[in-house]
Amino acid sequence: MKVKKYVAPSMSEAMKQVRMELGNEAVILNSKVIYSGGFLGLFKKRNIEVIAAVDPAEEDTAKTVVKEKNRKIPEVKQKVVQPGPNAASPAPASGTSGSPELLRELAELKSMMRSIQDGGKTSSPAVKYPDPLQKMDNLLAVQEIDEEIRLNAMEQLLEKWFQSSGSASEEQLKTWLGDILANAIHFNPPEKIFEKKYINVVGPTGVGKTTTLAKIAALTILKQNRKVAFITTDTYRIAAIDQLKTYAKILNVPIEVAYNLEDFKKAAEKFAHYDTVFIDTAGRNFRNQDYVKNLMEIIDFERDMETYLVLALTAKQSDMEEIYRQFSIIPIKQVIFTKSDETASYGPMVNFISRNSVGVAYLTNGQNVPDDIIEATPQTIINTLLGAKTT
C-alpha cells in the first residue's frame, strides 16, 4: 500500500495531483485545511492537505492507462472514508464472502486511517462512498445524526460492504445499519416502567403531557388490570383540568385537583388503596428555573414516586437538551417522546439519547387514546429513524 501527502491551493487541484500520480483507484484517507507563510501571524496562505493511498498493483494499471495516447482521463469516483475518533475495527466475521486479500487490505487501510486520525483533530472532509453506501450516509445526514455517530456507523457498514464483495442489497445495508446503530448508541439497559405507585409526568408547555398521561393510564388499566386514579396540579389552565376530567370519565377513574402541597397530600391519602396514581402537572417555561422549582412546592416527591419527562420531537435538539438540564433538579427516570407523527427528522432523538444516556419509555404518534403510543426499545427507535414500519 503506497501512501502519499499532497498540498495544493484547492481540493480540485489536490485531486488532480492524486489522479496524475496515483491514478483513479486512489483512496483519500484524510484532508484538512492548512495555513503557511505570512508575516507576524497575518496574510497566511490557505492550502488543502490531502493524504491518499493506492495498492501498488492498481497504481501500475493506472499509470498504463494514463500513458495511452489520446485517452481522456475519466472523472475519479472518490472513495473517501473518515472514521470516528474512537471507532474500533471489529474482526471479520466468520463465513464472510470477501476474499482474505480484500479483508487484509481493508484492515490495513483502516489501521492507517486510525493512525492518521490519532495524529490530531482535523476538519472533516466531504465524504463520498460507493453509491449504495452513499444512500445510507445521505439518510443519516438528512436525519441530522451527529457526525461522530454517523462516521462510526459508516465505517462499520463499509467493512460489511467489503466482506459482502459489494453485493449487499439496499435492504440488507439498511438492516446492517440499524444493527450497528442499535449497538453503538448508549441506550440504557431496559428498565421496568411504572414500578412505583405514583407516576409523575412533567415537561414544558405544548408537548402533550395530559393526552400522554391518559394513554399510559389506559394501557395500565387494559393490559395490567390495575386500579388507577388521577391527580392534576395543572391549575393554570382550566381547559387542562377539563381535559383530564373527560379522560377520567371515559376511563371510569377518579380524579382530584391539587392547588398546593396540602391538597396533594390529601389526594394521595384518598387514593391510598389504588394501585397506580398518575399525576398531571402544569406545563412550565423551561427557561425559568423558578417555574420548575415550583413543582417541588406542590408535589410530594418523597413518596413512592417515579417521574417521566415528556419531550416533543418537533422541538430543536438544543431545546431538548436545555429542557432536560432544567428539569434535572427532579429525579427523572426516563423520557417520553411525543409527536413523532408531526416530524420527519428523528436524528435529534437518537443524538439526545446517546449524549445523555437516558432511557426512553414510550413514543407517541397521534392523538388517539390509547392507540397512538408504542413502547420504546432500541429497535423501535432505530426503525423510526430508518423509516421502517413500527408497531
C-alpha positions as CSV (number, residue, x, y, z in Angstrom):
1,M,0.0,0.0,0.0
2,K,1.5,3.3,-1.1
3,V,0.6,6.4,0.9
4,K,1.5,10.0,-0.1
5,K,0.7,13.5,1.0
6,Y,-0.3,16.3,-1.3
7,V,-0.6,20.1,-0.7
8,A,-2.5,22.3,-3.1
9,P,-4.4,25.6,-3.2
10,S,-7.7,23.9,-3.6
11,M,-9.3,20.4,-3.3
12,S,-9.7,20.2,-7.1
13,E,-6.1,20.9,-7.6
14,A,-5.1,18.4,-4.9
15,M,-7.3,15.7,-6.6
16,K,-5.7,16.5,-9.9
17,Q,-2.3,15.7,-8.4
18,V,-3.6,12.5,-6.8
19,R,-5.0,11.3,-10.2
20,M,-1.9,12.2,-12.1
21,E,0.4,10.3,-9.7
22,L,-1.7,7.5,-8.1
23,G,-4.5,7.1,-10.6
24,N,-8.2,6.8,-10.4
25,E,-8.1,3.9,-7.8
26,A,-6.5,6.1,-5.1
27,V,-8.3,6.2,-1.8
28,I,-8.5,9.5,0.1
29,L,-7.6,8.8,3.7
30,N,-7.8,12.3,5.1
31,S,-7.9,16.0,4.1
32,K,-7.7,19.3,6.0
33,V,-7.1,23.0,5.6
34,I,-3.6,24.2,6.5
35,Y,-2.0,27.7,6.6
36,S,1.6,28.6,5.8
37,G,3.8,31.6,5.4
38,G,2.5,35.1,6.4
39,F,4.1,37.9,8.3
40,L,3.6,38.3,12.1
41,G,0.7,35.9,12.0
42,L,-1.0,37.8,9.2
43,F,-1.5,37.1,5.4
44,K,-1.1,33.4,5.8
45,K,-1.7,31.3,2.7
46,R,-4.6,28.8,2.8
47,N,-3.9,25.3,1.3
48,I,-5.6,21.9,1.3
49,E,-3.6,18.9,2.5
50,V,-4.7,15.5,1.2
51,I,-3.4,12.1,2.2
52,A,-4.1,9.4,-0.4
53,A,-3.2,5.8,-0.8
54,V,-3.2,3.2,-3.6
55,D,-2.4,-0.5,-3.9
56,P,0.8,-1.0,-6.0
57,A,-0.9,-3.3,-8.5
58,E,-3.7,-0.7,-9.1
59,E,-1.1,2.0,-9.4
60,D,0.7,0.2,-12.2
61,T,-2.6,-0.3,-14.0
62,A,-3.4,3.4,-13.6
63,K,-0.1,4.5,-15.0
64,T,-0.5,2.4,-18.1
65,V,-3.9,3.9,-18.7
66,V,-2.6,7.5,-18.3
67,K,0.2,6.9,-20.8
68,E,-2.3,5.8,-23.5
69,K,-2.3,8.5,-26.2
70,N,-5.5,10.5,-26.8
71,R,-7.1,8.8,-23.8
72,K,-9.3,11.2,-21.8
73,I,-8.8,10.8,-18.0
74,P,-12.3,10.0,-16.6
75,E,-13.6,11.7,-13.5
76,V,-12.4,10.0,-10.4
77,K,-15.0,8.4,-8.2
78,Q,-13.6,9.2,-4.8
79,K,-13.7,6.6,-2.1
80,V,-13.3,8.9,0.9
81,V,-13.6,7.3,4.3
82,Q,-13.4,9.3,7.5
83,P,-13.5,7.1,10.7
84,G,-14.9,8.1,14.0
85,P,-12.2,9.2,16.5
86,N,-12.7,6.1,18.7
87,A,-14.0,3.6,16.3
88,A,-12.7,0.1,16.7
89,S,-12.2,-2.3,13.8
90,P,-14.2,-5.4,14.5
91,A,-12.7,-8.7,13.4
92,P,-14.1,-10.1,10.2
93,A,-17.0,-12.3,10.9
94,S,-16.5,-16.0,10.0
95,G,-18.2,-17.1,6.9
96,T,-18.0,-13.8,5.1
97,S,-17.8,-13.8,1.3
98,G,-14.9,-11.3,1.0
99,S,-11.5,-12.7,-0.1
100,P,-8.7,-12.9,2.6
101,E,-6.7,-10.5,0.5
102,L,-9.5,-8.0,0.3
103,L,-10.2,-8.2,4.1
104,R,-6.4,-7.9,4.8
105,E,-6.2,-4.8,2.7
106,L,-9.3,-3.3,4.4
107,A,-7.8,-4.0,7.8
108,E,-4.5,-2.4,6.8
109,L,-6.3,0.6,5.3
110,K,-8.5,1.1,8.5
111,S,-5.4,0.8,10.7
112,M,-3.7,3.6,8.7
113,M,-6.8,5.7,8.9
114,R,-6.9,5.5,12.6
115,S,-3.2,6.3,12.9
116,I,-3.7,9.4,10.8
117,Q,-6.8,10.4,12.8
118,D,-5.0,9.9,16.1
119,G,-2.3,12.4,14.9
120,G,-4.6,15.3,15.7
121,K,-8.1,16.6,15.1
122,T,-8.8,17.8,11.6
123,S,-11.7,19.4,9.9
124,S,-14.0,16.7,8.3
125,P,-13.7,16.4,4.6
126,A,-16.6,15.8,2.3
127,V,-17.3,12.0,2.4
128,K,-18.0,10.1,-0.7
129,Y,-18.8,6.4,-0.6
130,P,-19.8,3.8,-3.3
131,D,-23.4,4.7,-4.4
132,P,-25.3,2.1,-2.3
133,L,-23.4,3.2,0.8
134,Q,-23.8,6.8,-0.1
135,K,-27.6,6.4,0.1
136,M,-27.2,5.2,3.7
137,D,-24.9,8.1,4.6
138,N,-27.3,10.6,3.0
139,L,-30.2,9.1,5.0
140,L,-28.2,9.6,8.3
141,A,-27.3,13.2,7.2
142,V,-30.9,14.1,6.3
143,Q,-32.0,12.7,9.7
144,E,-29.4,15.0,11.4
145,I,-27.5,12.3,13.1
146,D,-24.4,13.6,14.9
147,E,-21.3,13.4,12.8
148,E,-19.4,11.2,15.2
149,I,-22.2,8.6,15.4
150,R,-22.6,8.8,11.6
151,L,-19.0,8.3,10.7
152,N,-18.5,5.4,13.2
153,A,-21.6,3.7,11.8
154,M,-20.5,4.2,8.2
155,E,-17.0,2.8,8.9
156,Q,-18.6,-0.4,10.2
157,L,-21.0,-0.5,7.3
158,L,-18.2,-0.1,4.8
159,E,-16.4,-3.1,6.3
160,K,-19.6,-5.2,6.0
161,W,-19.9,-4.0,2.4
162,F,-16.3,-5.1,1.6
163,Q,-17.0,-8.5,3.3
164,S,-20.0,-9.0,1.0
165,S,-17.9,-8.2,-2.0
166,G,-20.2,-5.2,-2.7
167,S,-23.1,-7.4,-3.4
168,A,-25.4,-6.5,-0.5
169,S,-28.8,-5.1,-1.4
170,E,-30.2,-1.8,-0.1
171,E,-32.5,-3.6,2.2
172,Q,-29.6,-5.6,3.7
173,L,-27.5,-2.4,4.1
174,K,-30.3,-0.8,6.0
175,T,-30.7,-3.8,8.2
176,W,-26.9,-3.8,8.9
177,L,-27.0,-0.1,9.6
178,G,-29.9,-0.5,12.0
179,D,-28.0,-3.2,14.0
180,I,-24.8,-1.0,14.0
181,L,-26.7,2.0,15.4
182,A,-28.6,-0.1,18.0
183,N,-25.3,-1.4,19.3
184,A,-23.4,1.9,19.1
185,I,-25.9,4.3,20.7
186,H,-25.8,4.5,24.5
187,F,-29.2,3.0,25.3
188,N,-29.7,2.5,29.0
189,P,-30.3,-1.2,30.0
190,P,-34.0,-1.9,29.8
191,E,-35.9,-0.8,32.9
192,K,-39.3,-1.8,34.1
193,I,-41.6,1.2,33.9
194,F,-44.2,2.3,36.4
195,E,-42.7,0.2,39.2
196,K,-43.8,2.7,41.9
197,K,-47.3,3.7,42.9
198,Y,-47.1,7.4,42.0
199,I,-46.3,8.2,38.3
200,N,-45.4,11.8,37.7
201,V,-45.3,13.4,34.2
202,V,-43.5,16.7,33.7
203,G,-42.4,18.8,30.8
204,P,-42.7,22.2,29.0
205,T,-45.8,23.6,27.6
206,G,-47.4,22.2,24.5
207,V,-45.7,18.7,24.4
208,G,-48.9,16.8,25.1
209,K,-48.5,15.7,28.7
210,T,-52.2,15.3,29.5
211,T,-53.0,13.2,26.4
212,T,-49.9,11.1,27.0
213,L,-50.9,10.6,30.6
214,A,-54.3,9.4,29.5
215,K,-52.8,6.9,27.1
216,I,-50.4,5.3,29.6
217,A,-53.2,5.2,32.2
218,A,-55.5,3.4,29.7
219,L,-52.7,0.9,28.9
220,T,-52.2,0.3,32.6
221,I,-55.9,-0.4,33.1
222,L,-56.4,-2.5,29.9
223,K,-53.1,-4.5,29.9
224,Q,-52.3,-4.8,33.6
225,N,-55.8,-4.6,35.1
226,R,-54.6,-2.2,37.7
227,K,-56.8,0.2,39.8
228,V,-55.9,3.7,38.6
229,A,-56.6,7.3,39.8
230,F,-55.6,10.8,38.6
231,I,-54.2,13.8,40.5
232,T,-53.8,17.0,38.5
233,T,-51.7,20.0,39.6
234,D,-52.3,21.9,36.4
235,T,-54.4,24.6,37.8
236,Y,-53.0,27.3,35.5
237,R,-55.3,26.2,32.6
238,I,-59.0,25.4,33.2
239,A,-59.0,23.6,29.9
240,A,-56.3,21.2,31.1
241,I,-58.4,20.2,34.1
242,D,-61.5,19.7,32.0
243,Q,-59.5,17.6,29.5
244,L,-58.2,15.3,32.2
245,K,-61.7,15.1,33.8
246,T,-63.0,14.0,30.4
247,Y,-60.4,11.3,30.1
248,A,-61.1,10.2,33.7
249,K,-64.8,9.9,32.9
250,I,-64.1,7.8,29.8
251,L,-61.7,5.5,31.7
252,N,-64.1,5.5,34.8
253,V,-61.3,6.5,37.2
254,P,-61.5,9.2,40.0
255,I,-59.6,12.5,39.8
256,E,-58.5,15.1,42.4
257,V,-57.3,18.6,41.8
258,A,-54.3,19.8,43.9
259,Y,-53.7,23.5,44.2
260,N,-50.9,23.2,46.8
261,L,-48.9,20.6,48.7
262,E,-51.6,20.1,51.3
263,D,-54.2,19.3,48.6
264,F,-51.7,16.9,47.1
265,K,-51.2,15.0,50.3
266,K,-54.9,14.8,50.9
267,A,-55.5,13.4,47.4
268,A,-52.7,10.9,47.9
269,E,-54.3,9.7,51.2
270,K,-57.7,9.4,49.4
271,F,-56.1,7.2,46.8
272,A,-54.1,5.1,49.3
273,H,-55.8,1.9,48.3
274,Y,-55.3,2.4,44.5
275,D,-52.6,0.5,42.6
276,T,-51.3,3.4,40.5
277,V,-51.9,7.1,40.7
278,F,-51.0,9.2,37.7
279,I,-50.0,12.9,38.3
280,D,-50.5,15.6,35.7
281,T,-48.5,18.8,36.0
282,A,-48.7,22.2,34.5
283,G,-46.5,23.0,31.5
284,R,-43.5,25.0,32.6
285,N,-41.4,27.6,30.8
286,F,-38.2,25.5,30.9
287,R,-36.1,28.7,30.6
288,N,-37.3,29.8,34.0
289,Q,-35.8,27.6,36.7
290,D,-38.2,29.0,39.3
291,Y,-41.2,27.5,37.5
292,V,-39.6,24.1,37.6
293,K,-38.8,24.5,41.3
294,N,-42.4,25.3,42.0
295,L,-43.3,21.7,41.2
296,M,-41.5,20.7,44.4
297,E,-43.7,23.1,46.3
298,I,-46.9,21.3,45.1
299,I,-45.9,17.6,44.7
300,D,-44.5,15.4,47.5
301,F,-41.6,13.8,45.7
302,E,-40.7,11.9,48.9
303,R,-43.5,9.5,48.2
304,D,-43.1,6.2,46.3
305,M,-42.8,8.1,43.0
306,E,-41.1,8.0,39.7
307,T,-41.0,10.9,37.2
308,Y,-41.1,10.9,33.4
309,L,-40.0,13.9,31.3
310,V,-42.1,14.5,28.2
311,L,-40.3,15.9,25.1
312,A,-41.8,16.8,21.7
313,L,-39.9,15.5,18.7
314,T,-40.9,18.7,16.9
315,A,-38.5,20.7,19.2
316,K,-35.0,21.6,18.3
317,Q,-32.3,19.3,19.8
318,S,-30.7,22.2,21.6
319,D,-34.1,22.9,23.3
320,M,-34.5,19.3,24.3
321,E,-31.0,19.4,25.9
322,E,-31.9,22.6,27.8
323,I,-35.3,21.2,28.9
324,Y,-33.6,18.1,30.2
325,R,-31.0,20.1,32.1
326,Q,-33.6,22.4,33.7
327,F,-35.8,19.6,34.8
328,S,-32.9,17.5,36.1
329,I,-33.4,19.1,39.6
330,I,-36.2,16.5,39.8
331,P,-35.1,12.8,39.6
332,I,-36.0,11.9,36.0
333,K,-36.3,8.1,35.5
334,Q,-36.9,8.1,31.7
335,V,-38.2,10.4,29.0
336,I,-41.3,10.0,26.7
337,F,-41.1,11.4,23.2
338,T,-44.3,12.8,21.7
339,K,-45.4,14.0,18.2
340,S,-43.4,11.5,16.2
341,D,-46.1,11.8,13.6
342,E,-45.5,15.6,13.2
343,T,-41.9,15.4,12.1
344,A,-39.7,13.6,9.6
345,S,-36.5,14.1,11.4
346,Y,-35.7,11.6,14.2
347,G,-31.9,12.1,14.4
348,P,-32.1,14.6,17.3
349,M,-33.9,12.0,19.4
350,V,-31.1,9.5,18.8
351,N,-28.4,12.1,19.4
352,F,-30.2,13.1,22.7
353,I,-30.4,9.5,23.9
354,S,-26.7,8.9,23.1
355,R,-25.4,12.2,24.7
356,N,-27.4,11.8,27.9
357,S,-27.5,8.0,28.3
358,V,-31.2,8.3,29.3
359,G,-33.8,5.7,29.0
360,V,-37.0,6.1,26.8
361,A,-40.3,4.7,28.0
362,Y,-42.7,5.5,25.1
363,L,-43.0,7.2,21.7
364,T,-46.4,8.7,20.8
365,N,-47.6,9.1,17.2
366,G,-51.0,10.7,17.3
367,Q,-53.9,12.0,19.4
368,N,-55.9,8.7,19.7
369,V,-56.2,7.3,23.2
370,P,-54.9,4.7,23.9
371,D,-53.8,3.6,20.4
372,D,-51.2,6.1,19.3
373,I,-48.4,5.1,21.6
374,I,-45.7,2.4,21.4
375,E,-43.2,1.1,24.0
376,A,-39.8,2.4,23.2
377,T,-37.0,-0.1,22.6
378,P,-33.6,0.4,20.8
379,Q,-35.2,-1.4,17.8
380,T,-38.4,0.6,17.6
381,I,-36.3,3.8,17.9
382,I,-34.0,2.8,15.2
383,N,-36.9,1.6,13.0
384,T,-38.5,5.0,13.4
385,L,-35.2,6.7,12.4
386,L,-34.7,4.5,9.3
387,G,-38.3,4.6,8.2
388,A,-39.2,1.0,8.9
389,K,-42.8,0.2,10.0
390,T,-43.1,0.3,13.8
391,T,-46.0,-1.4,15.6
